[in-house]
């Protein structure tokens, strides 16, 4: 018979595309069980036997490919002494109450034990359980059931009966293994706990030498135990035993001399201390877990102390939260003057979608209320009956479905600095009841460091604003030193030309040419300084246009050759464009001031993975690992790009020029 599913239909035990989820769960459980399934459709007189049914009887599947399955496939293997009884009980189960001689309600369940012939010719005891679907008259239309191999249970029952009759007083007094061995170390009697502990049946265990289930590392202890018993003494020791499948396990043995059947023997009471050892191992694991947590906190604290950039610290925090606490999705939010901003997110929803989401006033109020609690808040199930769950669904219902469809359990941890709540860490899991008090403790420790990182970033931003003011003041001084001087020259030349017009007009052309030259110079200087001061063209005309103008202004002011190779406008944020512009500005300034170059090259390109800005020169070069002029400017460039999740590299060597390359990945 080929292994195929029964025909489609309404049969409750069949495999049907109409099967309900409860039925499907039941069928999957049956398939995963150790029993053999059979299904008899009386309307078509066809029978289905599961692969496990054949396997229990040692029947190879390929032997039945051309053999039809019938009820006789089963009945023919029933032991002759059981066959008549099995057929009678099966027939009674099939028939309606009216058809039987003694009227009675239909049987709801069939339970019968019998012996079934194995492929090797031996008989196995089977427990048959079945249920039926009946027509209106009560006659069975379809019967489905299980064959459970209870052979070992039958044997065990017989052995237990004999053991109880002979040694009930001794062996039932303890739940530990009790073994009686002769002084040569051969087992002559043992309680069920003994052979089960070692993975044997009673017949297999009795008669074995103890060395067969004692680990070689404990042979010496066992030899000393037998010596003590020969002299009538007692012995207590911890040893290592071995189960039949080769698995070692620790035991504690209490042994003494013992008289059995009139002769000297050794009695051993053995306790499996695996659970005790497991508890010790579990404690060690907890210590290891705490060590990992402390190591993670140290890692985060070092990162917070070593950089003012927020993005890499946030990524590190999300990494450690994932490994130590676990989540399906996680967000880090800042709270500032009633506004909620998602600083970073990791999870199945696209990051761009989460970071850009705006919150309604009533949603921001929920965040503020939770944050002001100043403790970790755990919600076991967003779809549960708690007041908080109901509030979350009411205020965030549509957002949950659109942005966080996986959300079931949730934990919020406040970010507190100097008694002020500046943000939240939001951890989401697709499993209800995922977060525990232990989770909250670990997350709170990490949140304390995250709060410091946020505060450092805020202070750094303030410092950056101050640096911008200083830069504007520098440009104002340059405006005074360059443009003002040009205007003074223009005024002086104009007066000279005016005087010559009264005395000798033919001589006025020379000072007028001088005035025109100074005017052109002043206008170029003004354009360059204004572009440096506030590049509005970034927002209006884009990054590519601003870089071209910057290259032209640099060439005019420095009298160097500046080549600009820029791609089409990249699809990045205005903040990223500003960062690229400032990096190009600083790199060109450093090259003009320190490189003694004759040619500068500015390139902007995009790939599928990143936007890349490159500024190179043919100047004297420098050692990037050493001390060199302009290193503060290079540090500023690196901080600008890493803050956005990018990277800055510097390639140079004495006499070989220098190349600065800023790379920003195209994500989120």
Secondary structure, 3 states (H helix, E strand, C coil): CCCCCCCCCCCCCCCCCCCCHHHHHHHHHHHHCCCEEEEEECCCCEEEECHHHHHHCCCCHHHHCCCCCCHHHHHCCECHHHHHHHHHHHHHHHCCCCCCCCCCCCCCCEEEEEEEECCCCCEEEEEEEEEEEECCCCCEEEEEEEEEECHHHHHHHHHHHHHHHHHHHHHCCCCCEEEEEECCCEEEEECHHHHHHHCCCHHHHCCCEHHHCECHHHHHHHHHHHHHHHCCCEEEEEEEEECCCCCEEEEEEEEEEEEECCEEEEEEEEEECHHHHHHHHHHHHHHHHHHHHHHHHHHHHHHHHHCCCHHHHHHHHHHHHHHHCCCCEEEEEEEECCEEEEEEEECCCCHHHHHCCCCCHHHHHHHHHHHHCCCCEEECCCCCCCHHHHHHHHHHHHHHHHHCCCCCEEEEEEEEECCEEEEEEEEEECCCCCCCHHHHHHHHHHHHHHHHHHHHHHHHHHHHHHHHHHHHHHHHHHHHHHHHHHHHHHHHHHHHHHHHHHHCHHHHHHHHHHHHHHHHHHHHHHHHHHHHHCCCHHHHCCHHHHHHHHHHHHHHHHCCEEEEEECCCCCCCHHHHHHHHHHHHHHHHHHHHHCCCCEEEEEEEECCCEEEEEEEECCCCCCCCCCCCCHHHHHHHHHHHHHCCCEEEEEECCCCCEEEEEEEECCC
